[in-house]
């Protein structure tokens, strides 16, 4: 899904409008259709902030469609809201390697530069980045220190992060991606969503709800 400037501006205006609404005005969100409760509620990893998590995988085409929109949405989030991304594996080795790729790019501080390029390679260029050799081959012309990348990719730190992401997916009862969660208490369902912007609008409404309920990390 491409996001035009007109569509993004419309989304921002809708988000700002939602941010000023009282809880009563958000009552038309339907539990079980628009959102579900996370039981039990999960603690935040970002004290003093409303934490939004995106559970995703580079291997998911819907995540690829959401990613540009999510990046622009993140740039206009209020100061009391933070977005964190959690790559999931669902027990698949191919997706585990993609999660390792995400965490390694993040650790090497090249994620901002190469994040969207990974989605593009997988879903537009049909590059199968599901094994370590394939990933290394793809990175060969991306101005990345390959030996350093290999060392980090196979490090205990990345393995620990992978285990943590699987643990979070289990605790948040994630069975599909992309899934946005808010404040460790609400997960966006969007069963009636007509597009990715609708998922963001629901997340915005749940942020307002969390703020009104005084739910901070």
Secondary structure as UniProt FT lines:
FT   HELIX           5..19
FT   HELIX           23..26
FT   TURN            27..28
FT   TURN            32..34
FT   STRAND          35..37
FT   TURN            47..48
FT   STRAND          50..56
FT   TURN            58..59
FT   HELIX           61..74
FT   TURN            75..76
FT   TURN            79..80
FT   STRAND          81..87
FT   TURN            90..91
FT   HELIX           93..107
FT   TURN            108..109
FT   HELIX           111..123
FT   HELIX           132..139
FT   TURN            140..143
FT   HELIX           146..153
FT   HELIX           156..171
FT   TURN            172..173
FT   STRAND          179..182
FT   TURN            183..185
FT   STRAND          186..188
FT   TURN            191..192
FT   HELIX           196..212
FT   TURN            213..214
//
